[in-house]
Amino acid sequence: MNAVDPRRGRRALSVRQPPRSGKPSRMGRALGPLFHRLLDRIDRGLDQGSLDAILPDGARRMLGGRAPGPHCEVHLVHWRALVRLATGGSAGWYRAWAAGEWTSPDPVPLFDLFMTNAVALGRVARPNGPTRWIARAIHWARRNSRTGSRHNIAYHYDLGNDFYQLWLDELMHYSSALFSNPDSESEDLEQAQRRKVDAILDRLALKDGDSLLEIGCGWGGLAEQAMERHAITYAGLTLSTEQADYARDRLGSGAQICLTDYRDAQGQYDAVASVEMVEAVGQRYWPAYLAAIHRLLKPGGRAAIQYILIDDAIFDRYARGADFIQAYIFPGGMLMSESRFRALAEQQGLEWRDVHRFGQHYAQTLRRWRLRFDQAIEQGLLPASFDQHFVALWRYYLMYCEGGFRGGGIDVAQVTLVKPA
């Protein structure tokens, strides 16, 4: 799980041919009963939906199927895939996929199935033993201190603006859109992203002459739309040099873009916006993030936050390990426990108002991103510095997240925080 150049995969992903299915391997014959007991555990945890498993010896086994839900097919090419799942959780399951130890005609329903049944599955897909502690130690080393935050943000967001322009919408929003209908295939992604930003700006009740601070300004999409709606003073914070350069070129002298940590921001503003930035804060720093919002808001000011949450029923297990996303995509990342975060906000004196959840809209957004990503790959538009491992990793990431939102164990929401006058 040690990071190298993100464009060139990971050291763990050496290219090798997966074993052929058919005749059981020596390990398969010796440990077959143990592997079937693990399959029994998965079977018991699938309260909804089903999994059609093709085993390494060519036999088939149906898991679940007791109630309606997502259905998927998985070909276990090698029993080692189950070992990786049992010891490494979702990160181990990814390494097994990268090694060719399991395949699926469509992994999205598989991730949907596992998230739909996350509570019943318990620790089946969570890291266990020494692997868990090693992963947790690595995740702790990537915590979002001031220095750590800069490294973590650069690792993901400084892959290059040209890369993100290939598959994000034209407005360059890297967060969930808000569709008129999350199942719609006809609505433009750009239109749905503008609707999302309008919903955030409506929460802020901006008027001409107001000041707006955005914590995590991305490529400047929200700023541009806010300044189209109102004659405001805008300041945006980011730790990504690539994003800062893009936003400055986009917005010109009418906006102030600062390479500044939220903990170091100064001044007071009529409104604060923060779109899917809190996931890069980390649970340890939630109080500091909320204290900054309280400090930066004028009395009577409003903050609008869009955030990704994970079901409280599985948060504790999630927080004790490090999953695929934390290991390979967002070092230092942490999804929110809404109940814990809300309690901290209220302790800071911020009123928590008008939550709106729209997780299935994120599933549709991720699907659109993946289609655009695939199209860019097919057209040969990806820079040569991004190798096949990187392409496979990011396709897996987009499918993994889409399945997670479809399964409902993770969600996206907007909330208004008000600092009383």
KELUM-606320 format. One line per field, with one value per residue (C-alpha): residue number from 1; residue in one letter; x, y, z. Coordinates in Angstrom, 3 decimals. Layout:
milo <- c(NUM|...)
fike <- c(a|...)
c1 <- c(X|...)
c2 <- c(Y|...)
c3 <- c(Z|...)
END
This chain:
milo <- c(1|2|3|4|5|6|7|8|9|10|11|12|13|14|15|16|17|18|19|20|21|22|23|24|25|26|27|28|29|30|31|32|33|34|35|36|37|38|39|40|41|42|43|44|45|46|47|48|49|50|51|52|53|54|55|56|57|58|59|60|61|62|63|64|65|66|67|68|69|70|71|72|73|74|75|76|77|78|79|80|81|82|83|84|85|86|87|88|89|90|91|92|93|94|95|96|97|98|99|100|101|102|103|104|105|106|107|108|109|110|111|112|113|114|115|116|117|118|119|120|121|122|123|124|125|126|127|128|129|130|131|132|133|134|135|136|137|138|139|140|141|142|143|144|145|146|147|148|149|150|151|152|153|154|155|156|157|158|159|160|161|162|163|164|165|166|167|168|169|170|171|172|173|174|175|176|177|178|179|180|181|182|183|184|185|186|187|188|189|190|191|192|193|194|195|196|197|198|199|200|201|202|203|204|205|206|207|208|209|210|211|212|213|214|215|216|217|218|219|220|221|222|223|224|225|226|227|228|229|230|231|232|233|234|235|236|237|238|239|240|241|242|243|244|245|246|247|248|249|250|251|252|253|254|255|256|257|258|259|260|261|262|263|264|265|266|267|268|269|270|271|272|273|274|275|276|277|278|279|280|281|282|283|284|285|286|287|288|289|290|291|292|293|294|295|296|297|298|299|300|301|302|303|304|305|306|307|308|309|310|311|312|313|314|315|316|317|318|319|320|321|322|323|324|325|326|327|328|329|330|331|332|333|334|335|336|337|338|339|340|341|342|343|344|345|346|347|348|349|350|351|352|353|354|355|356|357|358|359|360|361|362|363|364|365|366|367|368|369|370|371|372|373|374|375|376|377|378|379|380|381|382|383|384|385|386|387|388|389|390|391|392|393|394|395|396|397|398|399|400|401|402|403|404|405|406|407|408|409|410|411|412|413|414|415|416|417|418|419|420|421)
fike <- c(m|n|a|v|d|p|r|r|g|r|r|a|l|s|v|r|q|p|p|r|s|g|k|p|s|r|m|g|r|a|l|g|p|l|f|h|r|l|l|d|r|i|d|r|g|l|d|q|g|s|l|d|a|i|l|p|d|g|a|r|r|m|l|g|g|r|a|p|g|p|h|c|e|v|h|l|v|h|w|r|a|l|v|r|l|a|t|g|g|s|a|g|w|y|r|a|w|a|a|g|e|w|t|s|p|d|p|v|p|l|f|d|l|f|m|t|n|a|v|a|l|g|r|v|a|r|p|n|g|p|t|r|w|i|a|r|a|i|h|w|a|r|r|n|s|r|t|g|s|r|h|n|i|a|y|h|y|d|l|g|n|d|f|y|q|l|w|l|d|e|l|m|h|y|s|s|a|l|f|s|n|p|d|s|e|s|e|d|l|e|q|a|q|r|r|k|v|d|a|i|l|d|r|l|a|l|k|d|g|d|s|l|l|e|i|g|c|g|w|g|g|l|a|e|q|a|m|e|r|h|a|i|t|y|a|g|l|t|l|s|t|e|q|a|d|y|a|r|d|r|l|g|s|g|a|q|i|c|l|t|d|y|r|d|a|q|g|q|y|d|a|v|a|s|v|e|m|v|e|a|v|g|q|r|y|w|p|a|y|l|a|a|i|h|r|l|l|k|p|g|g|r|a|a|i|q|y|i|l|i|d|d|a|i|f|d|r|y|a|r|g|a|d|f|i|q|a|y|i|f|p|g|g|m|l|m|s|e|s|r|f|r|a|l|a|e|q|q|g|l|e|w|r|d|v|h|r|f|g|q|h|y|a|q|t|l|r|r|w|r|l|r|f|d|q|a|i|e|q|g|l|l|p|a|s|f|d|q|h|f|v|a|l|w|r|y|y|l|m|y|c|e|g|g|f|r|g|g|g|i|d|v|a|q|v|t|l|v|k|p|a)
c1 <- c(0.000|3.012|2.363|4.477|3.676|-0.158|-0.049|1.916|-0.026|1.459|4.379|1.923|0.413|2.971|1.650|1.209|-1.086|-3.879|-4.061|-6.325|-9.549|-10.437|-8.193|-7.952|-4.562|-2.727|-3.758|-7.337|-7.445|-5.839|-7.791|-11.012|-13.154|-11.843|-12.691|-16.180|-16.706|-15.867|-18.365|-20.886|-20.298|-20.858|-23.983|-25.417|-24.763|-26.598|-30.055|-30.951|-29.824|-27.656|-24.212|-23.610|-20.070|-18.001|-15.352|-11.730|-12.561|-15.352|-18.203|-20.966|-22.480|-25.344|-25.011|-27.950|-31.114|-33.481|-34.927|-34.928|-31.858|-28.882|-27.673|-24.100|-21.766|-18.200|-15.637|-13.162|-10.144|-8.010|-8.866|-6.237|-8.853|-10.800|-7.642|-7.070|-10.706|-10.588|-7.323|-7.334|-11.010|-11.916|-8.266|-7.359|-10.297|-8.987|-5.502|-7.048|-8.892|-5.728|-3.895|-6.592|-7.729|-11.392|-13.383|-16.949|-18.860|-20.038|-18.522|-20.981|-23.805|-21.239|-20.273|-23.978|-24.643|-21.892|-22.995|-26.684|-25.785|-22.927|-24.538|-25.379|-21.991|-20.258|-16.494|-16.456|-15.178|-13.193|-9.428|-8.498|-5.376|-1.974|-3.140|-5.702|-3.168|-0.627|-3.269|-4.432|-0.862|-0.303|-3.594|-2.604|0.725|-1.275|-3.434|-4.483|-2.154|-1.225|1.704|-0.176|-3.132|-0.903|0.639|-2.727|-4.432|-1.512|-1.545|-5.101|-5.875|-2.530|-2.651|-3.168|-6.058|-5.849|-6.624|-9.757|-10.962|-11.171|-14.077|-15.598|-18.353|-17.454|-17.973|-15.308|-17.345|-15.842|-18.827|-22.318|-24.711|-28.400|-30.571|-34.249|-34.502|-31.519|-32.516|-32.596|-30.283|-31.265|-30.403|-27.019|-24.501|-23.646|-27.301|-27.497|-24.295|-25.669|-28.795|-26.595|-24.739|-27.990|-29.272|-26.180|-26.378|-30.081|-29.156|-26.765|-29.408|-26.736|-27.473|-25.468|-22.608|-22.194|-18.911|-18.550|-15.733|-15.465|-13.436|-12.169|-12.898|-11.970|-11.652|-13.900|-17.280|-19.282|-17.513|-18.335|-22.010|-22.241|-20.771|-23.167|-26.076|-24.898|-22.401|-20.405|-16.875|-15.495|-12.518|-11.672|-9.313|-7.502|-4.298|-4.006|-1.653|-3.245|-6.734|-5.556|-3.952|-7.075|-9.470|-7.403|-7.385|-11.103|-12.278|-9.814|-9.324|-12.885|-12.047|-9.316|-7.907|-5.629|-3.373|-4.370|-5.356|-8.843|-7.258|-5.221|-7.973|-8.587|-11.463|-15.235|-17.755|-21.499|-21.511|-19.308|-19.651|-17.829|-18.635|-17.374|-14.274|-14.972|-14.131|-10.525|-10.472|-10.440|-12.374|-9.571|-9.867|-13.665|-13.716|-11.067|-12.986|-16.236|-14.454|-13.031|-16.502|-17.851|-14.913|-15.080|-18.833|-20.241|-22.997|-26.148|-24.079|-24.895|-22.745|-23.823|-21.973|-22.277|-20.831|-20.595|-21.787|-21.599|-24.300|-23.740|-24.406|-21.133|-19.118|-17.203|-15.975|-15.117|-13.206|-11.094|-9.505|-8.502|-10.534|-9.713|-10.445|-8.212|-5.409|-5.331|-7.369|-7.782|-4.984|-6.123|-9.774|-12.691|-16.412|-18.641|-20.687|-23.546|-24.661|-21.148|-20.493|-23.806|-23.127|-19.758|-21.365|-23.948|-21.235|-19.612|-22.876|-23.887|-27.535|-28.037|-30.863|-32.609|-30.683|-31.311|-29.898|-29.585|-27.270|-28.767|-27.880|-24.248|-24.523|-25.749|-22.969|-20.326|-21.779|-21.599|-17.987|-17.072|-18.641|-16.719|-13.531|-13.921|-14.591|-11.418|-9.434|-10.934|-10.070|-6.476|-6.733|-5.106|-1.532|1.123|2.379|-0.754|-0.161|-2.558|-2.490|-3.622|-6.451|-7.609|-7.362|-9.509|-12.138|-12.345|-12.604|-15.506|-17.332|-16.666|-18.119|-21.125|-21.990|-21.554|-24.081|-26.508|-26.321|-27.312|-24.686|-23.059|-25.009|-24.492|-26.295|-26.477|-27.027|-27.247|-25.288|-26.323|-24.278|-26.818|-26.812)
c2 <- c(0.000|2.311|5.032|5.579|7.825|7.647|7.632|4.397|2.100|0.540|-1.739|-4.408|-4.666|-6.726|-8.158|-11.890|-14.393|-15.628|-19.363|-21.347|-22.658|-26.310|-28.751|-27.708|-26.452|-28.093|-25.186|-25.528|-29.238|-28.738|-25.678|-26.284|-26.817|-23.564|-21.626|-23.099|-22.066|-18.501|-18.777|-20.054|-16.884|-14.702|-16.692|-16.168|-12.426|-11.930|-11.070|-9.354|-10.195|-13.028|-13.924|-16.555|-17.789|-19.828|-21.546|-22.255|-25.897|-24.835|-25.654|-23.088|-21.999|-19.587|-17.439|-15.567|-15.470|-15.384|-11.935|-9.531|-7.374|-6.903|-9.970|-10.419|-13.025|-13.570|-15.985|-16.964|-17.772|-18.600|-19.304|-16.739|-14.065|-15.194|-15.125|-11.522|-10.654|-12.276|-10.603|-7.334|-6.467|-4.264|-3.322|-7.010|-7.706|-5.001|-6.525|-9.884|-8.279|-6.502|-9.843|-11.556|-13.789|-12.912|-11.422|-10.292|-9.223|-6.199|-5.481|-2.666|-5.027|-6.905|-3.737|-2.864|-6.320|-6.041|-2.553|-3.505|-6.287|-4.537|-4.783|-8.481|-9.339|-7.835|-8.241|-10.604|-7.853|-5.885|-6.199|-8.701|-9.718|-8.127|-6.759|-4.597|-3.112|-2.470|-0.759|1.286|2.346|3.476|5.379|7.053|8.102|9.836|11.796|15.290|17.469|20.669|18.943|15.698|17.474|19.073|15.722|13.939|16.569|16.710|12.896|12.906|16.337|17.243|14.434|17.210|19.364|17.800|14.413|15.585|17.570|14.308|12.920|15.543|17.797|21.038|22.966|20.800|19.640|16.656|16.026|14.615|16.217|16.697|15.286|15.956|12.140|9.995|7.283|9.741|9.014|12.096|15.002|16.605|16.147|19.855|20.794|18.478|19.963|23.494|22.372|21.042|24.352|26.316|24.228|25.118|28.811|28.870|27.644|30.568|33.216|35.425|38.992|41.627|42.936|39.750|37.911|34.169|31.860|28.410|25.804|23.464|25.533|22.886|24.263|27.262|26.007|27.098|30.464|31.159|30.346|32.328|35.428|35.022|35.166|37.943|40.802|39.271|39.182|35.651|33.870|30.216|27.928|24.943|23.002|21.838|23.936|22.541|23.549|26.968|27.735|26.625|28.563|31.763|31.605|30.862|33.501|36.297|39.212|39.063|36.206|35.490|31.936|31.040|28.034|28.029|25.384|25.974|26.089|29.112|31.115|34.614|37.100|36.760|36.141|36.320|32.773|29.677|26.863|23.530|20.809|17.284|18.595|17.306|13.755|14.964|16.280|13.073|12.314|13.586|17.051|17.390|19.689|21.946|22.099|23.051|25.523|27.182|27.482|29.027|31.443|32.460|33.133|36.480|36.315|35.269|33.831|30.577|27.687|25.111|21.793|18.875|15.740|11.976|9.939|6.291|4.436|4.751|1.010|0.258|3.393|1.938|-1.082|1.211|3.655|0.900|-0.126|1.331|0.433|0.382|4.101|5.133|2.811|3.613|6.709|9.241|8.870|10.296|10.270|9.479|9.374|11.106|9.672|12.149|11.752|12.361|15.266|16.908|16.647|18.372|21.104|21.801|21.859|24.646|26.587|25.915|25.129|22.047|22.616|21.135|17.967|16.668|13.263|12.182|9.161|7.639|10.861|10.154|6.654|8.193|10.819|8.127|6.125|9.176|9.798|6.181|6.333|9.515|7.999|4.898|7.037|9.033|5.798|4.358|7.537|7.408|10.773|9.783|11.107|8.436|8.909|7.124|3.402|0.447|-0.117|3.446|3.110|-0.164|1.311|4.308|2.281|0.044|3.121|4.554|1.192|0.598|3.969|3.635|0.271|1.691|4.463|2.076|-0.160|2.716|2.224|5.443|8.544|12.168|15.085|18.849|20.662|24.275|25.386|28.704|30.756|32.474|36.236)
c3 <- c(0.000|-0.206|-2.757|-5.833|-8.806|-8.912|-12.709|-12.744|-10.443|-7.290|-6.607|-5.480|-8.958|-10.840|-14.089|-14.031|-15.667|-13.386|-12.734|-15.000|-13.521|-13.808|-11.951|-8.284|-7.139|-4.256|-2.016|-3.195|-2.341|1.061|2.134|0.227|3.361|4.853|1.701|1.626|5.257|4.240|1.391|3.965|6.019|2.980|2.143|5.632|5.387|2.094|3.386|0.104|-3.403|-4.665|-5.939|-8.601|-7.914|-10.356|-8.249|-9.238|-10.024|-12.403|-10.001|-9.447|-6.188|-5.570|-2.453|-0.952|-3.036|-0.070|-0.798|-3.743|-4.279|-6.565|-8.461|-9.650|-11.093|-9.887|-11.282|-8.574|-10.724|-7.682|-4.054|-3.096|-3.797|-0.722|1.382|0.342|1.103|4.536|5.563|3.632|3.265|0.306|-0.311|-0.454|-2.757|-5.106|-5.087|-5.978|-8.900|-10.081|-9.961|-12.039|-9.176|-9.695|-12.539|-13.122|-16.231|-14.192|-10.753|-9.927|-8.796|-6.677|-4.811|-4.556|-3.076|-0.472|0.578|0.674|3.121|4.928|8.369|8.060|6.539|9.556|9.361|6.383|4.043|6.628|7.247|9.944|11.816|11.158|7.788|9.537|11.923|9.165|7.031|9.991|10.795|7.201|7.270|10.548|9.002|6.269|8.725|7.700|9.685|7.884|6.174|5.642|4.048|1.416|0.515|0.446|-1.698|-4.133|-4.419|-5.789|-7.216|-8.767|-11.302|-13.835|-14.980|-18.429|-16.883|-15.063|-18.077|-20.025|-18.023|-15.707|-17.029|-18.784|-15.542|-13.816|-10.817|-8.968|-6.681|-6.968|-9.402|-8.608|-11.401|-11.943|-11.825|-10.725|-13.223|-16.119|-19.027|-21.006|-18.713|-19.339|-16.561|-16.772|-16.190|-13.171|-11.758|-12.113|-10.246|-7.417|-7.120|-7.235|-4.328|-2.302|-3.163|-2.283|1.201|1.642|0.794|-0.759|-1.824|-3.639|-1.547|0.520|1.023|0.332|1.400|-0.160|1.721|-0.968|-4.071|-6.642|-10.160|-9.476|-10.705|-7.670|-7.571|-11.206|-10.706|-7.469|-9.112|-12.041|-9.592|-7.279|-7.073|-4.226|-2.887|-3.258|-1.695|-2.300|-0.377|-1.877|-1.268|-4.883|-7.006|-10.175|-9.065|-7.916|-11.290|-13.167|-10.902|-11.132|-14.930|-14.975|-12.533|-13.180|-10.810|-9.513|-7.135|-4.622|-4.737|-1.815|-1.273|2.383|4.911|6.367|9.825|8.797|7.053|8.361|8.331|8.579|5.816|5.314|3.970|3.738|1.205|1.298|-1.220|-0.470|1.221|4.720|3.523|3.206|6.789|8.834|12.006|14.239|12.662|12.455|15.523|13.954|10.672|12.407|14.663|11.547|10.002|13.206|13.433|9.761|9.726|10.779|13.431|11.607|8.748|6.977|5.778|3.201|3.232|0.829|2.405|1.980|4.945|5.875|7.776|11.535|11.848|10.043|10.876|13.834|11.828|8.918|11.143|12.742|9.444|6.095|3.046|-0.660|-1.124|1.775|0.680|-3.024|-3.921|-1.081|1.483|4.797|3.731|6.036|5.337|7.834|10.653|10.413|14.022|15.380|13.042|13.837|17.573|17.083|14.976|17.641|20.315|18.282|18.411|14.802|14.102|11.897|9.386|6.370|5.495|1.984|0.991|-2.644|-2.819|-5.970|-7.788|-6.922|-8.360|-11.635|-11.519|-11.092|-13.941|-16.199|-15.171|-15.927|-19.398|-20.131|-18.723|-20.910|-23.958|-23.346|-23.038|-26.222|-28.101|-26.852|-25.110|-21.826|-21.491|-21.997|-18.429|-17.140|-17.557|-17.764|-13.997|-13.380|-15.899|-14.311|-10.798|-11.671|-13.504|-10.437|-8.180|-10.179|-10.222|-6.519|-5.535|-7.831|-6.288|-2.789|-3.389|-5.094|-2.020|0.270|2.970|1.849|0.924|-0.049|1.550|1.838|5.138|6.240|9.324|10.884|13.329|15.560|15.655)
END
